[in-house]
Structure formats: structure tokens, C-alpha cells
Amino acid sequence: MCGSAKIAHMADDTVPPTQNGTAREPTEAPKITEAPILWRHQWNDHLLSIRIKRDADYRFVSGQFARIGLIEEGGEHIWRAYSIVSAPDEDFLEFFLVVLPGGKFSAQVATRSVGQTLLIEGPAQGFLTLERFREGRDLWLIGTGTGLAPYISMLRTPATWTRFDNIVVALSVRQARDLAYIEEIESMAANHRHGGAKLHFVKSLTRDDNVDGALHGRLTTLTESGRLEQSAGLAFDPDRSRFM
């Protein structure tokens, strides 16, 4: 009826995804290259987006993740896996990071400026892709925090919009200041410029209350109460609905 998968985004000091249904083991020897940072955007004191240069031969499918790394002064390589935010046809690789104070990886990335470099390992990996669905007309993209990252990649991919009749983005964060990529999503919802699908955007805050345009509460609670469906203006349907 539907597919369910963990978000491929990895935070500091966690183990990279393994082949347990959430990730794909590399089918070829890893290729490591050095890529300059092209752009960075600090959403708040703990959320950061960066873009690095993408080699022409680096291929991926929306929803997959990549391993990015850096070299410490002592020569140690540090790697973390992050979902790719950019679309497969864009000439950069974009990532959405939680910056942890004192984090061995993210705190160092946050200090790097445009022009400085990071390591990128290929090939991309992961099963969190639309290829898992053979049928269905309503796509529900449900996530919290930086779990939004692979969904942005899907929304930036024109084929997503022609495959489904409705796309629901349900995002939950703690506070209004944690809402990233909101202008881009709302612009897509207003313009429908990619194709025939209608985009429904539901945002929820678990700590802030009485914020215009946002629900209050966890997505699990909103799902159980029926408020998620009500806010999306769309019902769960075993024949039509597909979930991530």
C-alpha cells in the first residue's frame, strides 16, 4: 500500500546508514574528490545549508545521500552522510546540516567559508527514492527538521510533479525559526510551475504556539487526531496514498 523509510540524513557522531532497507551499499569503489564550497546559508544558529561544486560525472537520484568529509590538522579524515538537497540536474550538491556545538564534523563545516573545500565521496547511496512506488497518485512527504532535505530534492525534480496528482509536504520543527526552505516550498505551492500536481504544505511547531499558518503539536498526534489530513485537505487512501 505504501512505503516507509528512515530519512538518510545523518547527524554528528552517528553511524552511516547500512543495508537494512534504508541505504544501498556502494556497487563500485568509492571515488573521493575535493570540492570547493560555492554557497552557504545560515538559517539560524544551528541550521546551515551549503553547496559544493559537483563533478560532471557525479550521478544520483532524488532522495539519495552522499558522504562528505574533511581532513583535520593531524591528517584524520572525518566523514558524515547527508541527504542531497539539490536536484539531479543542478550543477552543485546541496546539503542541510544541524550544527552541533562542539560537533566533530558539523561545527568545523560551519566555520568554513565560500572557496574553502570539503571532500565528497561517490557514488551516492540510498533507497529513499520514488522508484520504490509503482503506483499511487498522492505523495505524502512527512518529516521533521533536516529530514526535509531529500524532499526538497524531489520537489526540485520536474518528474515528481507530473507523476502525482497531489503532493503533501508535512514538516514538523520545534520553533518557527527552525522552518527552513519555507519560501521555496510556498512558492512552489502557489505557482505549480513544475507540472500538474497540486502541492499541499502543512507545517507544525512543537514548542511555539499561536503562529499564523502553523499547527501546534507532533505529527504523530496530528495524524492520530485527523488534523493532518484536515489541514492538507486530503484524505489517506490505500489506493492513492504513498508515504515517505
Steps between C-alpha positions, in 0.01 A plus 500: 500500500767745590870531563664613819865584546735672736646828387854452376626817667759424763590722795839528668651192661252254351572192297450540122199312363544131427316256277195449720239639265605863542818509298678339211852366530734644238515289185833646394818616668455836676632798310618788719541850362554843651228756434486872582209650690301716257230636731393486861189612684465515877129453581561552870771419754467125448374448144725543198470431127804477275562436133818347366619463145371189327713301257330437167522123553340501847156344462218447749124457530286738705478362853849351512779610731871569464797482732684828547817534697786715617860455604603609848835661569645168610402341170197306627210470255153558645193394304128555545205401281240760402200490270549700181274805478578595141328351197682251276527755218651782709872570468565502876443270796301657783481375858296600807684460831428521868795682656573343837709709745832322524397249236802333349374552145217753474661761724806500274293521182316800646828692523590446136429773251436514126811385314619261767467131423335182622541142389222323311482122462315328218288326405182628666303244700153438641157349436290803604396567141176513307607188313364302795145588392344337193159661532320766702381852428547680834853533636537578872846627599504499879801602705654702779785749499774425249302194390358749250822481295423208264148633446633832370702304245184320391306827475774650286469208258235567229412131459361491855236756406379315193482161670259594781173691525569625852817549702479563874800633691440459874786652699536521877764703686531637850480874438409732214865598459577137410283513186745484211430505125154638576502772234601249234228252597231764525600641162468154347158458663383833361638468149475127416765577245637147467190325374154379583538399865351715773730563797351503850732632770434428867742631760485426870685637800546300818613785727377828353126554508258743334719547192303595190484225240643230726345223704615423852601147596691197384423344165413169664236671713366699205476180296312313771255786551434544129625860501780422255255380237266788576776760465627345178149486361568143396405165650717194544398252232653150471457505123642849441723596791872427514702603803860590575 
